[in-house]
């Protein structure tokens, strides 16, 4: 068996409370499961050391031509059971399940979450024979994971382990489903009905949810229903899909999730760069940080360093508007948002600041988009699959696997895609964390996430505000003043800028005393500064 070892070393040198930060490396080792079907954008559950794969697609990136896009022939119509240790797999056809269940479970971009031994599957997009069209499925299906795995291995019936209800509020694809204290969070995504068409011809309808949909599920083991449903609507910030929702332990000790970037902004077809923190009692948009190196759903891994109160989120490949030229530490902007090999890390420090790093080794190909990181059973795992660095031994430890996703032959294939430029990958990677003495001094490259930074002074101000803009991005700059309601009070500047430092002066006219916000934007990078007018 051929193996490729990609060692991603990164050293964390900061001190916290007089203690040395955790020093570790991440290693990726390629493995194989002979004969296994390649899949992308699928659902995964696990029990007893085995994996359950449902849904997703067997082909690569969808084609641009409506008549060739999201063909039913590319649907995954099997359920797979994988044993990553013995390298065996088993399969069962969806055709034995009731029509409504088998249709939903062969869709793509499904929202899913496993809680104990139950796998909750919501929505998904694909061709429905019943509707005679492509639809987003308005269904929740609950799967008993261990019973399904055992039945497939034994070649026995799986029908009794699948239950489904219909609820139009669950018609979402490309969102993310999570759970905090028995409450489900269906975050973002959209409802897409009809045939995909990149030219926006009238072959489909699309509605972004713009919401965090919170609810509980009452389940007696036979029937189930939704209750305590609440929808939090925010079109300005939650209008995003195909992003990464990563479990987090925040500096306060609270548990929650962070929605990293995603697509598309309401006013332009460009990815988000900001993030949204979601806790049980609230959510908050972070406009002070921009994530440049990962914008689409990809394999990701959360790591928690309790000694230094730092949260690390690792993103493996995928798609990104920006890549980093490590020789000059400058970003290369490609608005076509290509496939990338980049492996990056976002660290939330103990003071709440977030920093982004490019790791020194990349994925071995244009991989990662639509892939999944699958953790393994270990005492090192905390809530929701967060790995505790402090619980890991001072050794090389297997912590999980990366499977599937889209593998592309070129960074940009969208405009030339005829179905041959990419495939659904069957590649498998073991992921290790190594806390033994390092054999390399290679360090991750830290992005100055202030590639575009804004400093406003004085604050509080009487009549004049000076706005200093430091930019490593070339583009159109717009700065506006907003009131506390988010309403625009005035336009401060609209101009094109190049790399460097720039200074602008705003003179107060009729503005009343109070709290205001200076909102500065270059492209889709937005920085917000709070100012007080006396």
C-alpha positions in Angstrom: 0.0 0.0 0.0 1.4 3.4 -1.0 1.4 6.0 1.7 2.2 9.7 1.5 3.1 11.4 4.7 2.4 15.1 4.9 3.6 16.6 8.2 2.1 19.9 9.1 4.3 21.4 11.8 3.2 24.4 13.7 4.7 25.9 16.8 2.8 28.0 19.2 5.3 30.2 21.1 3.1 32.6 23.0 3.1 32.5 26.8 -0.1 32.6 28.9 -0.1 33.1 32.7 3.5 32.1 32.8 3.0 28.7 31.1 4.4 27.6 27.8 1.7 27.1 25.1 1.0 23.7 23.8 3.5 22.7 21.1 2.3 20.1 18.6 2.2 19.1 15.0 -0.5 17.7 12.8 0.4 14.8 10.4 -1.7 13.5 7.6 -1.0 10.0 6.2 -2.8 8.7 3.1 -4.6 5.4 3.4 -7.1 3.5 1.1 -10.2 1.5 1.3 -10.0 -0.6 -1.9 -13.1 -0.5 -4.1 -14.9 2.2 -2.1 -17.1 4.6 -4.1 -15.9 8.2 -4.2 -18.4 10.6 -2.5 -18.8 14.3 -1.9 -21.2 16.4 0.2 -22.5 13.3 2.0 -23.8 12.5 5.5 -21.7 10.5 8.0 -22.6 8.8 11.2 -20.5 6.4 13.3 -20.8 3.6 15.9 -18.7 0.8 17.2 -15.7 2.1 15.2 -17.5 1.9 11.9 -18.8 4.7 9.7 -22.2 5.1 8.0 -22.3 7.1 4.7 -25.6 8.3 3.3 -26.4 10.6 0.4 -24.1 13.0 -1.4 -22.9 12.7 -5.0 -20.8 10.2 -6.9 -19.6 12.9 -9.4 -17.5 16.0 -9.1 -18.4 19.7 -9.3 -21.9 20.3 -10.9 -21.9 21.3 -14.5 -23.0 24.7 -15.7 -25.5 23.4 -18.3 -28.9 23.0 -16.7 -29.6 19.8 -18.6 -26.4 18.3 -17.2 -26.4 19.6 -13.7 -27.2 17.5 -10.6 -28.2 14.5 -12.8 -30.0 11.8 -10.9 -27.4 9.3 -12.3 -24.8 11.0 -10.0 -26.9 10.5 -6.8 -25.6 8.1 -4.2 -28.4 5.5 -4.1 -26.5 3.2 -1.6 -25.8 3.3 2.1 -22.2 2.4 2.9 -20.8 1.0 6.1 -17.0 1.4 6.4 -14.5 -0.2 8.7 -11.4 2.0 8.5 -9.3 -0.4 10.4 -10.0 -3.6 8.5 -10.4 -1.6 5.2 -13.8 -3.3 4.5 -17.0 -1.8 3.3 -20.6 -3.1 3.0 -23.5 -1.5 1.2 -27.3 -1.6 1.0 -29.6 -0.1 -1.6 -31.9 2.7 -0.6 -34.6 1.0 -2.8 -35.7 -1.1 0.2 -36.9 2.1 2.1 -40.2 3.9 1.6 -40.2 6.2 -1.4 -40.1 9.5 0.6 -37.1 8.3 2.7 -35.1 7.0 -0.2 -35.6 10.2 -2.3 -34.4 12.4 0.5 -31.4 10.2 1.4 -30.0 10.3 -2.2 -29.9 14.1 -2.1 -26.8 16.3 -1.6 -25.8 19.1 0.8 -27.9 17.6 3.5 -27.9 19.1 7.0 -27.1 16.4 9.6 -26.2 15.9 13.2 -25.6 12.7 15.2 -26.7 12.8 18.9 -25.8 9.6 20.7 -26.9 6.8 18.5 -29.4 8.8 16.4 -28.5 10.6 13.2 -30.8 13.5 12.4 -31.0 14.3 8.6 -32.7 17.5 7.4 -33.4 18.8 3.9 -31.0 18.2 1.0 -31.3 19.0 -2.7 -31.8 16.5 -5.6 -34.1 15.1 -8.2 -37.4 13.8 -6.8 -39.3 11.3 -8.9 -42.4 12.1 -7.0 -42.2 15.8 -7.7 -40.8 15.2 -11.2 -38.3 18.0 -10.5 -35.3 18.9 -8.5 -36.4 20.0 -5.0 -35.1 20.8 -1.5 -36.7 18.1 0.6 -39.0 19.3 3.5 -38.2 16.3 5.7 -36.5 15.2 8.8 -35.3 11.6 8.9 -34.0 10.0 12.0 -31.6 7.0 11.6 -30.7 4.5 14.3 -27.0 4.3 13.5 -25.7 1.2 15.3 -28.7 -0.9 14.3 -28.4 0.2 10.7 -24.7 -0.6 10.6 -25.3 -4.1 12.1 -28.2 -4.8 9.7 -26.2 -3.8 6.6 -23.2 -6.0 7.7 -25.7 -8.9 8.3 -27.5 -8.3 5.0 -30.8 -7.9 6.8 -33.6 -5.4 6.6 -32.9 -1.8 7.5 -36.4 -0.4 7.1 -37.3 -0.3 10.8 -34.3 1.9 11.6 -35.5 4.9 9.5 -38.3 7.3 10.5 -39.4 10.5 8.7 -41.8 13.4 9.0 -42.5 16.3 6.7 -42.1 19.9 7.8 -41.7 22.8 5.4 -39.6 24.7 7.8 -36.9 22.0 7.3 -36.6 22.5 3.6 -33.0 23.7 3.7 -29.9 22.7 1.8 -26.4 23.9 2.3 -26.9 24.9 5.9 -25.5 23.3 9.1 -27.2 21.4 11.9 -25.9 21.4 15.4 -27.1 20.7 19.0 -26.6 22.5 22.3 -28.3 21.1 25.4 -31.0 19.2 23.5 -31.8 22.2 21.3 -31.1 21.9 17.6 -29.7 24.8 15.6 -30.4 24.8 11.8 -28.1 27.6 10.7 -28.2 29.4 7.3 -28.6 27.5 4.1 -31.3 28.1 1.4 -34.3 26.5 -0.3 -33.6 25.7 -3.9 -36.3 24.2 -6.0 -36.0 23.5 -9.7 -33.2 22.9 -12.1 -29.9 24.7 -11.3 -29.0 27.5 -13.8 -26.0 29.7 -13.3 -27.4 32.4 -15.6 -30.4 32.9 -13.3 -32.9 31.9 -16.0 -36.3 31.0 -14.7 -35.7 27.3 -14.1 -35.6 27.5 -10.3 -36.6 29.5 -7.2 -34.1 30.2 -4.4 -34.7 31.6 -1.0 -32.0 31.9 1.6 -33.2 31.2 5.1 -31.3 34.1 6.6 -32.0 32.5 9.9 -31.0 30.4 12.9 -33.9 28.0 13.4 -33.9 26.6 16.9 -36.2 23.7 18.0 -36.5 20.6 20.1 -37.6 17.1 19.0 -40.0 15.1 21.0 -39.4 11.4 20.3 -40.9 8.3 21.9 -38.9 5.9 19.8 -41.7 5.4 17.3 -43.0 8.8 16.4 -41.4 12.2 16.7 -42.3 15.9 16.3 -40.8 19.4 16.4 -41.6 21.7 19.3 -40.4 25.0 20.8 -39.5 26.3 17.3 -38.0 29.7 17.2 -36.6 31.5 14.1 -34.0 34.2 14.5 -33.9 36.2 11.2 -31.0 38.4 10.2 -30.8 38.9 6.4 -27.7 41.2 6.8 -25.6 38.6 8.5 -27.1 35.1 8.2 -27.5 35.1 4.4 -24.9 32.4 3.9 -24.7 28.7 2.9 -22.0 26.1 2.1 -19.9 27.2 5.0 -18.2 25.6 8.0 -19.9 25.5 11.4 -17.2 24.6 13.9 -17.7 23.7 17.6 -15.9 26.1 19.9 -15.1 26.7 23.5 -15.1 30.4 23.9 -12.7 32.3 26.2 -15.5 32.7 28.7 -15.7 28.9 28.9 -19.1 28.8 27.1 -19.7 26.2 24.5 -21.1 27.0 21.1 -20.2 27.2 17.4 -18.7 29.6 14.9 -20.0 30.0 11.4 -16.9 30.6 9.3 -17.5 32.6 6.1 -19.6 30.9 3.4 -21.5 32.2 0.3 -23.0 34.5 -0.9 -23.3 38.1 0.3 -26.7 39.7 -0.3 -25.5 42.4 -2.6 -22.8 40.5 -4.6 -21.8 37.0 -5.6 -18.7 36.9 -3.4 -18.0 34.9 -0.3 -18.3 36.2 3.2 -15.1 36.8 5.1 -16.5 37.5 8.6 -17.7 35.0 11.1 -20.7 34.5 13.4 -20.4 33.1 17.0 -23.5 31.2 18.2 -24.1 30.3 21.8 -27.2 29.0 23.5 -28.4 32.5 24.5 -27.3 34.7 21.7 -25.3 35.1 18.5 -22.7 37.7 17.6 -21.2 38.8 14.3 -17.5 39.3 14.3 -16.5 42.1 11.8 -13.1 42.6 13.3 -11.7 39.4 11.8 -11.5 38.3 8.2 -10.9 34.6 7.2 -9.1 34.8 3.9 -8.0 31.2 3.3 -11.2 29.1 3.4 -14.7 30.1 2.3 -16.6 26.9 1.5 -17.5 23.8 3.3 -14.5 21.5 3.8 -13.0 19.0 6.2 -12.2 20.8 9.5 -10.9 19.9 12.9 -11.4 21.7 16.3 -8.6 21.7 18.9 -8.8 23.2 22.4 -5.8 24.2 24.5 -7.2 24.7 28.1 -3.8 25.7 29.5 -3.7 28.8 27.4 -7.4 29.2 26.8 -7.0 29.0 23.0 -9.3 27.5 20.4 -7.8 26.3 17.1 -9.9 25.4 14.1 -8.0 23.6 11.2 -9.4 23.8 7.7 -8.2 21.2 5.1 -8.3 22.4 1.5 -11.6 23.3 -0.1 -12.3 26.5 -2.0 -11.1 30.0 -1.3 -11.1 33.4 -2.9 -7.6 34.1 -1.5 -4.3 32.2 -1.5 -1.2 33.4 0.3 2.1 34.1 -1.4 4.4 32.9 1.4 7.4 34.6 -0.1 5.9 38.0 0.2 3.2 37.4 2.7 0.6 39.0 0.4 -2.8 37.7 -0.6 -3.6 36.7 -4.2 -7.2 37.5 -4.9 -9.3 35.3 -7.3 -13.0 36.3 -7.3 -13.8 33.0 -9.1 -13.1 31.3 -5.7 -11.0 28.4 -7.0 -10.2 25.0 -5.5 -7.1 25.2 -3.3 -4.6 23.0 -1.5 -4.3 25.3 1.4 -4.4 24.0 5.0 -5.0 26.8 7.4 -5.6 27.4 11.1 -7.8 30.0 12.8 -6.9 30.6 16.5 -9.1 32.3 19.0 -6.8 33.6 21.6 -7.6 34.0 25.3 -8.4 37.7 24.8 -10.9 36.8 22.1 -8.8 38.0 19.2 -8.7 35.7 16.2 -5.7 35.1 14.0 -5.3 33.1 10.8 -2.3 31.0 9.8 -1.3 29.2 6.6 0.3 25.9 7.5 3.6 25.0 5.8 2.3 21.9 4.0 -0.7 21.7 1.6 -3.1 19.0 0.6 -1.6 16.7 -1.9 -4.1 17.7 -4.6 -7.0 20.2 -5.0 -9.0 18.4 -2.3 -11.2 19.1 0.7 -14.4 20.7 -0.6 -17.4 18.6 0.4 -15.1 16.3 2.5 -15.6 15.4 6.1 -13.3 15.0 9.1 -14.4 11.9 11.1 -13.2 11.7 14.6 -12.5 8.5 16.5 -13.5 7.4 19.9 -11.0 8.8 22.4 -10.8 10.2 25.9 -9.2 13.2 24.3 -12.5 14.3 22.8 -14.5 16.8 24.6 -18.0 18.1 23.8 -19.1 17.8 20.2 -15.8 16.3 18.9 -13.5 19.1 20.1 -10.0 17.6 20.7 -8.4 18.4 24.0 -4.7 19.1 23.4 -4.0 18.7 27.1 -5.4 15.2 27.3 -3.3 13.9 24.4 -0.2 12.0 25.4 3.3 13.3 24.5 3.3 11.1 21.5 1.9 10.7 18.0 -1.9 10.1 18.3 -4.4 9.2 15.7 -7.4 11.6 16.2 -9.5 11.1 13.1 -9.8 10.7 9.3 -10.6 12.8 6.3 -12.7 11.2 3.6 -14.1 12.1 0.2 -15.0 15.5 -1.2 -14.3 16.9 -4.7 -10.9 16.5 -6.3 -10.3 18.9 -9.1 -7.7 18.9 -11.8 -7.4 22.7 -11.9 -8.1 25.6 -9.5 -10.8 27.1 -11.8 -13.0 24.7 -13.7 -16.5 26.2 -13.3 -16.5 27.9 -16.7 -15.1 24.9 -18.6 -16.6 22.1 -16.6 -18.0 19.3 -18.8 -17.9 16.8 -16.0 -14.4 15.5 -16.6 -12.4 18.1 -14.7 -13.3 16.8 -11.3 -14.4 13.7 -9.5 -15.9 12.6 -6.2 -12.8 11.5 -4.2 -12.4 8.1 -2.6 -9.1 9.2 -0.9 -8.7 8.6 2.8 -6.3 10.3 5.1 -5.4 9.5 8.7 -5.0 12.6 10.8 -2.5 12.6 13.7 -1.6 15.0 16.4 2.0 14.7 17.5 3.2 16.1 20.8 6.5 14.3 20.8 9.7 16.4 20.3 9.5 18.0 16.9 11.8 17.1 14.1 11.3 20.3 12.1 11.2 24.0 12.9 8.8 24.8 10.0 6.2 27.2 11.3 2.8 28.3 10.0 2.7 31.6 8.3 0.7 34.1 10.2 -1.6 36.3 8.1 -1.8 39.9 9.2 -5.6 39.7 9.4 -5.3 43.4 9.4 -4.4 43.2 5.7 -7.2 45.8 5.8 -7.4 47.6 9.2 -9.1 50.8 10.3 -8.2 53.0 13.2 -10.6 55.9 14.1 -9.7 58.7 16.5 -10.3 60.6 18.7 -12.9 58.6 20.4 -15.0 60.2 21.9 -15.0 63.0 19.3 -16.4 66.5 19.2 -16.6 67.6 15.5 -13.8 65.9 13.5 -13.0 62.2 13.1 -9.8 61.0 11.5 -9.9 57.6 9.9 -6.6 55.8 9.2 -6.8 52.9 6.8 -4.0 50.4 6.4 -4.5 48.2 3.4 -2.6 45.4 1.7 -5.6 45.0 -0.6 -6.1 47.0 -3.8 -9.7 47.9 -4.6 -12.6 50.3 -4.2 -12.9 51.7 -0.7 -16.2 52.9 0.7 -16.5 54.4 4.2 -19.9 55.3 5.7 -21.2 56.4 9.0 -24.1 54.5 10.6 -26.3 55.2 13.6 -27.2 52.6 16.3 -30.1 51.3 14.2 -27.8 50.5 11.4 -29.1 53.3 9.2 -26.6 55.2 7.0 -26.1 58.7 8.2 -23.5 59.9 5.6 -21.0 58.7 3.1 -17.5 59.6 4.3 -15.4 58.5 1.3 -15.7 56.5 -1.9 -12.4 56.0 -3.8 -10.0 53.4 -5.2 -6.9 52.7 -3.1 -3.7 50.8 -3.4 -1.5 49.1 -0.8 -0.4 51.4 1.9 -1.6 53.8 4.6 -4.4 56.2 3.9 -6.0 58.9 6.0 -9.4 60.5 5.7 -11.1 63.3 7.7 -14.8 63.5 8.5 -16.4 66.7 9.7 -19.5 66.7 11.7 -22.4 68.7 10.5 -25.9 68.0 11.9 -25.3 64.7 13.7 -26.6 64.5 17.2 -24.6 63.2 20.1 -24.6 59.4 20.6 -23.1 56.2 19.4 -22.2 55.7 15.7 -20.3 53.2 13.6 -17.7 53.9 11.0 -18.2 51.0 8.4 -15.3 50.6 6.0 -15.4 48.2 3.0 -12.9 47.1 0.3 -14.5 44.5 -1.9 -16.2 42.1 0.5 -13.9 42.9 3.4 -15.8 44.9 6.0 -14.4 46.6 9.2 -16.6 48.3 11.7 -15.4 50.8 14.3 -17.6 52.2 17.1 -17.3 55.9 17.7 -19.0 58.3 20.2 -20.0 61.8 19.3 -20.1 64.1 22.3 
